[in-house]
Amino acid sequence: MRTRAHQWTAGLAPRGALLVVAVAWLAGCAAPPPFQREAPLPPVPPAAVPDAAGTAIARAAQSLIGSPYRYGGAGPDAFDCSGLVSYVHGQLGYATPRTAAQQYAQAAPVPRADLQSGDLVFFSLNGNGVSHVGVYVGYGRFVHAPQSGGLVREAALDEDFFRERYAGGGRLYPPEAHPAPATPH
């Protein structure tokens, strides 16, 4: 005579087999494993690898998003465009000229296609030479102090306003940078 427990487990055997078949069938409908390349990708050339100093400059600029604009402001509480550039470079020990036009004149030119985080982007807002600057942060975006009453913000190079007024890109940090003199303690 069979016990109740034995009868119960015997009834599970056909259900268990059915469950195994159902799982195997459903696995056949699952998504295939992710695509894998047959050969590894070639290494990225050194020029395309972001520079540590440039990345630090970009991050310092991004940390100031939301700070108020003030004409002649060079931080730490308010900024104009070139004051923002001078401030973030100074935080990392690099001296820069004070105005956007002077920064443009001193920067090593960088083609737009080769911009890296920390590079500068320059604009001619009034048609009389460079009058605005921002810190490039990657992916076609830059941080700048836009105008009176505004806040430091991020913008895109492809916005109509900036695309039409783009004057060029440049770099003020090493090897072209001019380290700030050490302050006596």
N, C-alpha and C positions, 0 to 999 in steps of 0.2 A: 504494500500500500504506500502510496506517495504522500509525503507531508505537504501541507499547504505551501510552505516556503519553496519546496522543490517544484510544485506546480507553477508557482508565480515566476520563478527564474526560467523555467522551460518555456513559458510564454514569451519571455523577453528575447529569446534567441532569434526567432523570425523577425521581430521588430528591430533588433540590433543589426541584423544583416541588411534589412531594408534601409536603415539609417546610413550604413556604410556605403551602399549603392547610391543613395541620394546625395551624399557629400561628394563622392567621386564624380557624379554627373554634374553637380553644380560647379565643381572645381574646373571642369572643362569649359564652363562659361565665363570664368573669371578673366580679368584683364591679363594680358601677357606680361611677363616681367619687363621692367624698364629697359629701354633701348640701351645697348652698350656698344661702344665703338670697338672695332676690331683692333685698331692701333691707337696708342695714346696720342693725345694732342701734342703738338710741338710746344716747347716752352715759350712763354711770352717774352719778347725781346726786352732788354733792360730799359729802354727808353719809354716803354709803355707801362712799366711798373711805377705806381705812385711813389713820389719822394716823401720820406718821413717828415722833413721840414715843411713841405707843401701841404701834407695832410694835417699837420699840427696847425698851420696857419688857417686852413679852411675850417677846421673844428673850432678854433678860437673865434673866427668870424661868426660861425653859426651860433655859438654860445651867446652872442650879443643881439640876436634877433629879438625884437621887441623894445630895444633901447630907443629913447627918443632922438630925433634929429635936432641938431642945433648948429647953425652956421658957425664955423670956426671950432666946433666941438671936436676934441681929440681924446675923449674918454676920461675917466672910466664910466661916467654916467650918461653922456650924450655925445653924439658924433655927427660930423658931416662926412661926405664920402671919402675924402682923402684922409681925414682924421681917423676913420675906422681902419683904413689900410695901415696907417702909421702905428696905430695902437696895437693891432694884432701882430704886426711884425716886431714891434718893440717888446711885446710880451715874450718873444722868443729870442731876443737879443739882436735884432737886425734894425739898423737905422734906415730910415727912408726919407726922401724929400717930403715936404709938407703938402704941396698942391698936386692935384690930379695931373696937370700939364707937366710938372717937374717929375713926377713919378713915371709918366709915360716916356719922357725924354731919357731917363736913366735906366729904365727896364730893358732887359735883353728881350728882343722880339720873340714871340711864340706864335706860330700860325694857329688859326682857330682850330684846325683839325688835330693839333698836337697839345691843346690845353690840358693841364693836369691840375688837380686840387692844389690850391694855394697860389696859382697864377693870378694875374690881374687882368681884368677886362676893362677896356677904355671906350668912352663914348664922347661924341661931339654933339652936345645937346643944343647948342645955339649956332652951329655952323662956323664958329670962329676957333677951331682947334679943339683939342681935348679939354673937356670941362667936367667929366664925371668918371668915376672909377668904382669897380666892385671887385670882390674876391671870388674867384671861380671855385666852386665846390664839387664839380663833376656833373655828368649827365646833362650838360647844357644849361646848368643853373649857376647862379652867383648870388652872393650876399652883398647888399649895398645900403647906404643911408640915402634915401631918395630925395627928400625935400622938406622944407619948413612945414611943421605940423605933422610930419609923417614919422614912422618908426623904422628902425633897421629891419629889413625884410629880405626874403629870398625872391628872386625873379628868374625868368627864363630868357636866354639869349634869343630865342625864337619869337618872343613877343614882338608884335609889329613895331612898337615904339623903339625897342632896343635894337632890333635887327636893322632898322633903317638908319640908326645913328652909331652903329658899331665902328670904332676907329682902329681896333686891334687888340692883341693880347701881349702880355709881357710878364717877365719874372724878375723879382728883386731879391729873392733869397739865394743861398749858395748855388753855384760858385760865384754868381754875379753880385750877390748881396754885399753890403758893407756893414760888418758887425758894429753894433753900438759900442761906444767906449764903456768900459766897466765903471760903475759908480763907486766912489770911495765910501767905505763904511765908517 
